[in-house]
Amino acid sequence: MISKASFIQESVGARPDSALERFRRHFVSAGTQTILDISVLAAGLVIAYMLRLDFQIPRKDWHYVLVQIPFVVLLQFLALTLAGGRGFIWRYTDMAHIKSFLYAALGSLLVVVLLRGTLSDAHQAWRVPFSVGFIDSMLAFGGTFGLRMLRRAVYEHAKRRKQVKGTGNGNGGRNGKPKLPVLLIGAGQAGVLAAKEIEGRGDLDLDIKGFIDDDRMKLGRSVVQRHKVLGTTDALPRLVHSLQIDHVVITIAQASRQSIHRIVKICEEIPVKVRIIPGLYEILDGRVGISRIRDLQIEDLLGRDPVCLEAENIKEFLTGKVVMVTGAGGSIGSELARQVAWFKPSSLLLVERAEFALFNINRELKELWPALSIMPLIADVGDETRMRSIFKDYGPEVVVHAAAHKHVPMMETNPMEAVKNNVLATNLLGELAGEFGVEVFVLISSDKAVRPTSVMGASKRVAELVAQNLGQHFDTRFVTVRFGNVIGSAGSVIPIFREQIRKGGPVTVTHPDMVRYFLTIPEAVQLVLQASAMAQGGEIYILDMGEPVSILDLAKDTITLSGLKPFEDIDIVFTGVRPGEKLFEELEMTEEHLAKTRHPKIFIGKIGTYPDEKVRHALRQLTILSQDGQEQELRRFFNELLPEAHLTVTSDTVTPAAEFATSAVGGN
């Protein structure tokens, strides 16, 4: 918080050079504010009498006015202080602070009215007329609030002038360039906030010409200051040309995928560039300001309806608990850590074997949550000695297991590592969780576990079986959450497409009919936490992934949003389906039945458990096969263990290493 001492400092642009100087400035500033408040309160009473008496106060009534001024002003000043009206930094005053002034006005007026009704005629000089009391309250507290709003206006004007001066351009543009004329699409709350912030900053090179909104009730109406709703999206071509618009900005807090697609299509036909404000989740999360306008991204075109969470349920699940997140440096693990931190666990354990990834998420969280106990723990989840010491020393109550090998083609050439990390390490971690009395153990699984055709998918399916089996031996509630591809996660399709476009192409797609389900990282993690909070133990939760997305369409959209044309500026090449891949992924098997939960996007897969001895035998065999390097035997064993599995067993399953970098489909 900025101290009151900075009031004078910012006004005159001087910097205090000593403790004594800062002390002096503090009292000068506080004294000035007190004098201004008292002057306005006193003037309010005098003007109230003048209004009541038609600006002709008789000589005998001046005696009453002079007697009442000290008493009424002291009462109002005390009420304003107690209500918190004098505790705000003036230059940051806004309409949210008006409540304090209303409370002060009502409190002081109540005292004045009570005295008027209870004092006898002998104390006539202390009896403020009812009409004067009401008028005075409005003038006095309206005036003190107005003083603060005036200070804010002066501060913001000076700030804009300073920012504009820094750009070296009187018109507010940078590097001598004029501001860019823009239209804001969406005259809702997010649009209003964006417009106010843009107008309040002199360093943004944007000149708002008006709003576009499909709500015809808003047409012609002013939204912010002089900015009106000029038309609907149908009028965009005409308005862009007549107003010489440089680009349009989508200012809809939660725009649906269909809405953004429609707007993008209109703008491509004009043509005019489209930009967008950050998503509401990013703004509420405190990561960015609403004026951090950015280019439209492919994630925006894949956007879905916002996730509604049962916050109280998750709060009960996490608040005050020791929570461990494995794989905390990865795409999913790091987002899990961020969202867990929101619910204020007593301690957050970040388990990760990649030092730099752990360093980054630990630093980020410590900056955002300095009061939260965060423990960065470098560890391999397959190292029993290290993990046992962590459980013993920190006593986690909730474990969210996100550490895994997930890249399908990579695991086809490293099947033993997939088994060690995805199956055996999961079993080790689960047994430790049960042994040390962990309340809930959450396994992050994948849609590739359904009818697996890859080692990665088969290993995740066996991990699900392991979690179900462990629940029969311990009081810990073991729960699995299964979902599909996550937009923007490490090694997934979109970052690969962007890199290929940056290099000039071509963009590689394995097959024109390839489709995948997608979730945003925040959405996936929110649903994981919600499902985990609902768990009774033994469930395999399946998340609603929406409609599948064509990878070819995804490639075309990514190229288009880069300002290029598919098959003209950037070619798209089909490389063929890679080992272990399917044309489409499934979230449940036909023999499974999904049960609804109270959350519309979370379902329970009615998936039967395996007998205990069968799971124990599988773990013993997988341990032997992963140690001996018997790749083909490992594949055969997966096919035998999982009747629904269809792993290819050949004499040569090696995939060229270059294929990992040049061909993309959209891994988890």
C-alpha positions in Angstrom: 0.0 0.0 0.0 1.3 3.5 -0.8 1.5 5.8 2.2 -0.1 9.1 2.5 3.3 10.7 2.4 3.4 10.0 -1.3 0.4 12.3 -1.9 2.5 15.5 -1.9 5.5 13.6 -3.4 3.6 12.6 -6.5 1.9 16.0 -6.9 5.2 17.9 -7.0 7.3 15.2 -8.5 9.9 15.5 -5.8 11.6 12.6 -4.0 12.1 12.8 -0.2 15.8 12.8 0.6 15.7 12.0 4.4 13.6 10.4 7.1 13.0 13.9 8.6 11.8 15.1 5.2 9.4 12.1 4.8 8.1 12.7 8.3 7.4 16.4 7.5 5.7 15.6 4.2 3.5 13.0 5.9 2.1 15.5 8.4 1.8 18.2 5.8 -0.2 15.9 3.6 -2.4 14.6 6.5 -2.9 18.1 7.8 -4.0 19.4 4.3 -6.5 16.6 3.9 -7.9 17.2 7.4 -8.3 21.0 6.8 -10.0 20.3 3.4 -12.5 17.8 5.0 -13.3 20.2 7.9 -13.7 23.1 5.5 -16.2 21.2 3.3 -18.1 19.9 6.4 -18.4 23.5 7.7 -19.4 24.9 4.4 -22.1 22.2 4.0 -23.9 23.4 7.2 -23.7 27.1 6.2 -25.0 26.4 2.7 -27.8 24.2 4.2 -29.0 27.2 6.3 -28.7 29.5 3.4 -30.8 27.2 1.2 -33.4 26.9 4.0 -33.6 30.7 4.5 -33.5 31.8 0.9 -29.9 33.0 1.3 -30.9 35.6 3.8 -29.9 34.4 7.3 -31.2 36.8 10.0 -28.7 38.2 12.5 -30.2 36.2 15.4 -29.9 32.9 13.4 -26.2 33.5 12.7 -25.7 32.9 16.5 -27.2 29.4 16.1 -25.1 28.7 13.0 -21.8 29.7 14.8 -22.7 27.6 17.8 -23.7 24.5 15.8 -20.7 24.5 13.4 -18.1 23.1 15.8 -20.5 20.5 17.2 -21.9 19.3 13.9 -18.5 19.3 12.1 -16.9 17.4 15.0 -19.7 14.9 14.9 -19.5 14.4 11.1 -15.7 14.3 11.1 -15.8 11.6 13.8 -18.5 9.6 11.9 -16.5 9.8 8.7 -13.4 8.5 10.5 -15.2 5.7 12.2 -16.9 4.6 8.9 -13.5 4.4 7.2 -14.0 7.3 4.8 -10.8 9.0 5.9 -8.7 5.8 5.6 -8.7 5.6 1.8 -5.8 6.9 -0.3 -7.5 9.8 -2.1 -6.1 9.2 -5.5 -7.5 5.6 -5.5 -11.1 6.5 -4.5 -13.8 4.9 -6.5 -17.5 4.2 -6.3 -16.9 1.1 -4.1 -15.9 3.5 -1.3 -19.1 5.5 -1.3 -20.6 3.1 1.2 -18.4 4.5 4.0 -19.6 8.0 3.2 -23.3 6.9 3.3 -22.8 5.2 6.6 -21.1 8.3 8.0 -23.9 10.5 6.7 -26.7 8.3 8.2 -25.0 7.9 11.5 -24.3 11.6 12.1 -27.8 12.6 10.8 -29.4 10.2 13.2 -27.6 11.9 16.2 -28.6 15.3 14.9 -32.3 14.3 14.5 -32.3 12.7 18.0 -30.9 15.8 19.6 -33.5 17.9 17.7 -36.3 15.8 19.1 -35.0 15.5 22.7 -33.4 18.8 23.6 -35.7 21.4 25.3 -36.2 25.0 24.1 -33.6 26.0 26.7 -31.0 24.5 24.4 -32.4 26.0 21.2 -28.9 26.9 20.0 -28.0 23.2 19.8 -31.1 22.1 17.9 -30.4 21.8 14.2 -33.6 22.1 12.1 -34.6 18.8 10.4 -34.4 20.3 6.9 -31.0 21.8 7.6 -29.8 18.4 8.9 -30.9 16.5 5.8 -29.5 19.1 3.4 -26.3 19.4 5.3 -25.7 15.6 5.3 -26.0 15.5 1.5 -23.8 18.5 0.9 -21.1 17.7 3.6 -20.6 14.0 2.7 -21.2 14.5 -1.0 -18.6 17.3 -0.9 -15.9 15.2 1.0 -16.5 12.3 -1.4 -16.3 14.7 -4.4 -12.9 16.0 -3.1 -11.5 12.6 -3.3 -12.8 11.9 -6.7 -11.4 15.2 -7.8 -8.0 14.2 -6.4 -8.2 10.9 -8.4 -9.1 12.8 -11.6 -6.1 15.1 -11.1 -3.8 12.1 -10.4 -5.0 10.1 -13.5 -4.7 13.2 -15.7 -1.1 13.8 -14.5 -0.3 10.1 -14.9 -1.6 10.1 -18.5 0.4 13.2 -19.3 3.5 11.6 -17.9 2.9 8.4 -19.9 2.2 10.4 -23.1 5.4 12.5 -22.5 7.3 9.3 -22.2 6.2 8.2 -25.6 7.4 11.4 -27.1 4.2 12.1 -28.9 1.5 14.6 -28.0 -1.2 12.4 -29.5 -0.4 9.5 -27.1 1.1 7.2 -29.6 4.5 5.6 -29.3 7.6 6.6 -31.3 5.7 9.6 -32.9 3.0 7.4 -34.4 -0.7 8.3 -34.0 -3.0 6.2 -31.9 -4.7 3.3 -33.7 -8.5 3.5 -34.2 -10.2 0.4 -32.8 -13.7 -1.0 -32.3 -14.5 -3.0 -29.2 -16.8 -6.0 -29.8 -18.9 -6.6 -26.7 -20.5 -3.8 -24.7 -20.9 -5.9 -21.5 -19.1 -5.5 -18.2 -15.8 -6.7 -19.6 -16.0 -4.2 -22.5 -16.8 -1.4 -20.1 -13.8 -2.3 -17.9 -11.5 -2.6 -20.9 -12.6 0.8 -22.3 -12.1 2.5 -18.9 -8.6 1.1 -18.5 -7.6 2.0 -22.1 -8.9 5.5 -21.6 -7.2 5.8 -18.2 -3.8 4.9 -19.6 -1.9 7.3 -21.8 0.7 4.8 -23.0 -1.7 2.5 -24.9 -1.7 3.3 -28.6 -5.4 2.8 -29.0 -8.2 5.2 -29.9 -11.6 3.7 -29.2 -14.1 4.7 -31.9 -17.0 2.8 -30.4 -18.6 -0.5 -29.5 -20.1 -3.3 -31.5 -22.8 -5.4 -29.8 -25.5 -7.8 -31.2 -27.9 -6.7 -28.4 -30.1 -4.3 -30.4 -31.4 -2.7 -27.1 -27.9 -1.2 -26.7 -27.7 0.4 -30.2 -27.0 4.1 -30.1 -26.5 4.2 -26.3 -23.3 5.4 -24.6 -21.4 2.8 -22.8 -18.3 4.6 -21.5 -18.0 8.4 -21.6 -18.5 9.4 -25.3 -18.3 5.8 -26.7 -21.5 4.5 -28.1 -22.7 1.2 -29.5 -22.4 1.9 -33.2 -24.0 -1.3 -34.6 -24.1 -5.0 -34.6 -21.5 -7.4 -36.0 -23.4 -7.2 -39.3 -22.3 -3.5 -39.5 -18.6 -4.3 -39.0 -17.6 -4.1 -42.7 -19.2 -0.6 -43.1 -17.9 0.7 -39.8 -14.4 -0.6 -40.4 -14.1 1.2 -43.7 -15.9 4.4 -42.7 -13.9 4.9 -39.5 -10.7 3.5 -41.0 -10.4 1.0 -38.1 -6.9 -0.6 -37.7 -8.2 -3.6 -35.8 -11.1 -4.8 -33.7 -10.8 -6.1 -30.1 -13.1 -8.8 -28.7 -14.1 -7.7 -25.2 -16.4 -10.5 -24.2 -15.4 -12.1 -20.9 -16.6 -15.6 -21.8 -17.1 -15.7 -25.6 -18.2 -19.1 -26.9 -16.2 -20.9 -29.6 -19.0 -20.4 -32.1 -19.2 -16.6 -31.4 -15.5 -16.2 -31.8 -15.5 -18.2 -35.0 -18.3 -16.1 -36.4 -16.5 -12.8 -35.6 -13.2 -14.1 -37.0 -14.9 -15.1 -40.3 -16.6 -11.7 -40.6 -13.2 -9.9 -40.0 -11.4 -12.2 -42.4 -13.8 -11.2 -45.2 -13.4 -7.4 -44.5 -10.4 -7.9 -43.9 -9.4 -6.5 -40.5 -7.2 -7.9 -37.8 -8.9 -9.3 -34.7 -7.5 -9.1 -31.2 -8.9 -10.1 -27.8 -8.7 -9.3 -24.1 -7.5 -12.0 -21.7 -10.0 -14.6 -20.5 -11.9 -13.9 -17.4 -10.0 -16.7 -15.6 -6.7 -15.0 -16.3 -8.0 -11.6 -15.1 -9.5 -13.0 -11.8 -6.4 -15.1 -11.3 -4.4 -11.8 -11.2 -2.0 -12.8 -13.9 -2.9 -10.0 -16.4 -4.9 -6.8 -16.5 -8.0 -6.5 -18.6 -6.2 -4.0 -21.0 -3.5 -6.6 -21.8 -4.9 -6.9 -25.3 -3.3 -9.7 -27.3 -3.6 -11.4 -30.7 -6.3 -14.0 -31.1 -4.9 -17.5 -30.4 -6.0 -20.9 -31.4 -7.0 -21.6 -27.8 -9.7 -18.9 -28.1 -11.3 -20.7 -31.1 -11.3 -23.9 -29.0 -12.9 -22.1 -26.0 -15.9 -23.7 -24.3 -18.5 -22.6 -21.8 -17.0 -21.6 -18.4 -16.7 -24.3 -15.7 -19.0 -23.8 -12.7 -17.3 -25.1 -9.6 -18.7 -26.0 -6.2 -16.1 -23.9 -4.5 -17.2 -24.8 -1.0 -16.8 -28.5 -1.8 -13.2 -28.0 -3.0 -12.4 -25.7 -0.2 -13.4 -28.4 2.3 -11.3 -30.8 0.4 -8.1 -28.7 0.3 -8.1 -25.9 2.8 -5.8 -26.4 5.7 -4.5 -29.7 4.3 -1.0 -30.7 3.4 -1.3 -31.3 -0.4 1.3 -33.0 -2.5 1.4 -32.5 -6.3 3.7 -34.8 -8.3 5.0 -33.7 -11.6 4.6 -30.2 -10.3 6.8 -28.7 -13.0 4.8 -30.0 -15.9 1.9 -28.4 -17.8 -0.9 -30.1 -15.7 1.1 -30.3 -12.5 2.0 -26.6 -12.4 -1.6 -25.6 -13.0 -2.7 -28.0 -10.3 -0.3 -26.3 -7.9 -1.6 -22.8 -8.9 -5.2 -23.7 -8.3 -4.5 -25.7 -5.1 -2.8 -22.6 -3.8 -6.0 -20.6 -4.2 -7.7 -22.8 -1.6 -5.0 -22.1 1.0 -3.7 -25.5 2.0 -1.6 -25.6 5.2 1.4 -26.7 3.1 1.9 -27.3 -0.6 4.5 -30.0 -1.6 5.9 -29.6 -5.1 7.5 -32.9 -6.2 9.4 -32.8 -9.5 12.6 -34.4 -10.8 13.3 -31.6 -13.4 15.2 -29.0 -11.4 14.6 -26.0 -13.7 10.8 -26.7 -14.0 10.6 -27.0 -10.2 12.5 -23.7 -9.8 10.1 -21.9 -12.1 6.8 -23.0 -10.5 8.2 -22.6 -7.0 9.3 -19.0 -7.7 6.0 -18.2 -9.4 3.9 -19.5 -6.5 6.1 -17.8 -3.8 5.6 -14.5 -5.5 1.8 -15.0 -5.7 1.4 -16.6 -2.3 4.2 -15.3 0.0 2.4 -16.4 3.1 1.8 -20.0 1.9 4.1 -22.8 3.0 5.5 -24.1 -0.3 8.1 -26.9 -0.3 10.0 -27.6 -3.6 11.1 -31.2 -3.5 13.4 -32.6 -6.1 12.5 -36.3 -6.4 11.8 -39.2 -8.7 8.4 -40.7 -7.9 9.9 -44.1 -8.6 12.6 -43.7 -6.0 11.2 -45.5 -2.9 13.8 -44.2 -0.4 13.3 -40.6 -1.4 9.5 -40.7 -1.6 9.3 -42.6 1.7 11.3 -39.9 3.4 9.0 -37.2 2.0 5.9 -38.9 3.2 7.5 -39.4 6.7 8.8 -35.8 7.0 5.8 -33.8 5.6 2.8 -36.1 6.1 0.7 -35.2 3.0 -3.0 -35.6 3.4 -3.9 -35.2 -0.2 -1.8 -36.5 -3.1 -2.5 -35.4 -6.7 -0.3 -37.7 -8.9 0.3 -35.9 -12.2 3.8 -37.2 -12.9 3.8 -39.4 -16.0 5.3 -40.1 -19.4 2.6 -39.0 -21.8 4.0 -38.7 -25.3 2.6 -41.6 -27.3 5.3 -42.0 -30.1 8.2 -41.4 -27.6 6.9 -44.1 -25.3 6.7 -46.5 -28.3 10.5 -46.4 -28.5 10.9 -46.3 -24.7 8.3 -48.7 -23.4 10.2 -49.8 -20.4 10.3 -46.2 -19.1 6.6 -45.9 -19.6 6.0 -48.9 -17.4 8.4 -47.8 -14.7 7.0 -44.3 -14.5 3.3 -44.7 -15.3 2.7 -48.1 -13.6 5.3 -49.1 -11.1 5.9 -45.6 -9.7 2.1 -45.1 -9.4 1.9 -48.3 -7.4 4.8 -47.3 -5.2 3.3 -43.9 -4.5 -0.1 -45.3 -3.9 1.2 -47.9 -1.4 3.1 -45.1 0.5 -0.1 -43.0 0.5 -2.0 -45.9 2.1 0.8 -46.7 4.5 1.1 -43.1 5.7 -2.7 -42.5 6.0 -3.2 -40.1 3.1 -6.9 -39.1 2.9 -7.2 -38.9 -0.9 -4.9 -40.1 -3.7 -5.8 -38.7 -7.1 -4.4 -40.3 -10.3 -4.4 -38.2 -13.5 -5.2 -40.6 -16.4 -5.8 -40.2 -20.1 -8.4 -41.0 -22.8 -5.6 -43.1 -24.4 -6.3 -45.7 -21.6 -9.5 -46.6 -23.5 -8.9 -49.6 -25.8 -5.2 -48.8 -25.9 -3.2 -49.2 -29.0 0.0 -47.8 -27.5 2.3 -48.6 -24.7 1.5 -45.2 -23.1 -2.2 -45.9 -23.2 -1.8 -49.4 -21.9 0.4 -48.2 -19.0 -2.2 -45.6 -18.0 -4.9 -48.2 -18.1 -2.9 -50.5 -15.8 -2.2 -47.5 -13.5 -6.0 -47.1 -13.2 -6.3 -50.8 -12.3 -3.6 -50.3 -9.7 -5.4 -47.3 -8.1 -8.6 -49.3 -7.9 -6.9 -52.2 -6.4 -5.0 -50.2 -3.8 -8.4 -48.8 -2.6 -9.3 -52.3 -1.4 -6.2 -52.5 0.9 -6.1 -49.1 2.5 -8.5 -46.5 4.1 -7.1 -43.9 1.6 -9.7 -42.9 -1.0 -8.1 -43.7 -4.4 -9.7 -41.9 -7.3 -8.8 -41.6 -11.0 -9.7 -38.7 -13.3 -9.6 -39.4 -17.1 -9.5 -36.7 -19.8 -8.2 -36.1 -23.3 -5.7 -33.7 -24.8 -4.9 -30.4 -23.1 -4.4 -27.3 -25.2 -0.9 -25.9 -25.0 0.6 -28.6 -22.8 4.3 -29.5 -23.4 4.7 -31.6 -26.5 1.1 -31.2 -27.7 0.0 -30.3 -31.2 -0.5 -26.5 -31.0 3.0 -25.6 -29.9 4.4 -27.9 -32.6 2.2 -26.2 -35.2 3.4 -22.8 -34.1 7.0 -23.8 -34.3 6.6 -25.2 -37.8 4.9 -22.0 -38.9 7.6 -19.9 -37.4 10.1 -21.8 -39.5 8.1 -21.3 -42.7 6.4 -24.7 -42.8 5.3 -27.1 -43.8 2.8 -27.9 -41.0 2.6 -31.7 -40.6 -0.6 -33.6 -39.9 -0.6 -37.4 -39.7 -4.0 -38.0 -41.3 -6.7 -35.7 -42.7 -9.4 -37.5 -40.7 -7.5 -37.3 -37.3 -9.7 -35.8 -34.5 -9.0 -35.2 -30.9 -10.8 -33.9 -27.8 -9.4 -30.8 -26.2 -9.6 -29.0 -22.8 -7.8 -25.9 -21.7 -5.3 -26.5 -18.9 -7.3 -24.4 -16.4 -10.5 -26.1 -17.3 -9.0 -29.6 -17.0 -7.5 -28.8 -13.6 -10.6 -27.3 -12.2 -12.6 -30.4 -13.2 -9.9 -32.6 -11.7 -10.2 -30.8 -8.3 -14.0 -30.9 -8.5 -14.1 -34.6 -9.2 -11.5 -35.3 -6.5 -13.5 -33.4 -3.9 -16.6 -35.5 -4.8 -14.8 -38.9 -4.6 -15.8 -41.6 -2.3 -13.0 -43.9 -3.4 -12.5 -46.4 -6.3 -14.2 -44.2 -9.0 -12.8 -43.5 -12.4 -14.1 -40.0 -13.2 -14.5 -39.1 -16.9 -14.6 -35.5 -17.9 -16.9 -34.1 -20.5 -14.6 -33.1 -23.4 -17.2 -31.5 -25.6 -17.0 -32.1 -29.3 -14.0 -33.6 -31.0 -11.9 -31.2 -33.1 -10.4 -32.0 -36.5 -6.6 -31.7 -36.4 -6.6 -30.6 -40.0 -9.0 -27.7 -39.1 -6.8 -26.9 -36.1 -3.7 -26.7 -38.4 -5.6 -24.4 -40.8 -6.9 -22.1 -38.0 -3.4 -21.9 -36.5 -2.0 -20.8 -39.9 -4.8 -18.3 -40.5 -4.3 -16.7 -37.0 -0.6 -16.3 -37.8 -1.7 -14.0 -40.7 -1.0 -16.5 -43.4 -3.1 -18.7 -45.8 -3.1 -22.5 -45.6 -1.8 -24.3 -48.6 -0.6 -21.0 -50.1 1.8 -19.3 -47.7 2.2 -22.4 -45.5 1.7 -25.9 -46.8 0.1 -28.8 -44.9 1.7 -32.2 -45.3 0.2 -35.5 -44.3 2.8 -37.8 -42.8 0.8 -41.0 -41.9 -0.5 -42.4 -38.7 2.4 -43.1 -36.3 2.8 -46.2 -34.2 0.3 -46.5 -31.3 -2.0 -43.7 -32.6 -5.7 -43.8 -33.4 -7.6 -41.6 -35.8 -9.9 -40.8 -32.9 -9.8 -41.2 -29.1 -12.5 -42.4 -26.8 -13.3 -41.5 -23.3 -15.2 -44.7 -22.3 -15.6 -48.2 -23.7 -18.8 -49.5 -25.1 -19.1 -52.0 -22.3 -18.8 -49.2 -19.8 -21.8 -47.2 -18.6 -21.4 -43.6 -17.4 -23.2 -42.5 -14.3 -24.0 -38.8 -13.9 -22.7 -36.8 -11.0 -24.1 -33.6 -9.5 -21.6 -31.8 -11.8 -22.8 -31.6 -15.5 -19.3 -32.1 -16.9 -18.1 -34.9 -14.7 -19.2 -38.6 -15.1 -18.3 -41.8 -13.3 -17.2 -44.7 -15.5 -18.8 -47.9 -14.3 -15.5 -49.9 -14.9 -15.1 -53.2 -13.2 -12.1 -53.9 -11.0 -9.6 -56.7 -11.5 -9.1 -59.4 -8.9 -6.4 -58.6 -6.4 -4.1 -61.5 -7.4 -4.4 -60.6 -11.1 -3.2 -57.1 -10.4 -0.4 -58.3 -8.1 0.7 -60.8 -10.8 0.6 -58.1 -13.4 2.9 -55.8 -11.3 5.4 -58.6 -10.8 5.5 -59.4 -14.5 5.8 -55.8 -15.5 8.6 -55.3 -13.1 10.5 -58.2 -14.6 9.8 -57.3 -18.2 10.7 -53.6 -17.7 14.0 -54.6 -16.1 15.0 -57.2 -18.7 14.2 -55.0 -21.7 11.9 -57.6 -23.3 9.9 -55.1 -25.4 7.9 -57.6 -27.5 7.1 -59.7 -24.5 6.0 -56.5 -22.7 3.6 -55.7 -25.6 2.2 -59.3 -25.6 1.7 -59.1 -21.9 -0.3 -55.9 -22.2 -2.5 -57.5 -24.8 -3.1 -60.5 -22.6 -3.8 -58.5 -19.4 -6.1 -56.0 -21.1 -8.6 -57.7 -23.4 -9.5 -54.4 -25.0 -5.8 -53.6 -25.8 -4.5 -53.8 -29.4 -0.8 -53.1 -29.2 1.3 -54.0 -32.2 3.8 -56.8 -31.7 6.5 -56.8 -34.3 10.2 -57.6 -34.6 10.9 -53.9 -35.1 8.9 -51.2 -33.5 11.5 -48.4 -33.7 10.2 -45.0 -34.8 12.7 -42.6 -36.4 13.6 -40.0 -33.9 13.0 -37.2 -36.4 9.4 -38.1 -36.5 8.9 -36.8 -32.9 9.9 -33.3 -34.0 8.2 -33.1 -37.4 4.9 -34.8 -37.1 2.1 -33.7 -34.8 -1.3 -35.0 -33.9 -1.9 -33.6 -30.4 -0.6 -35.6 -27.5 -2.0 -35.0 -24.0 
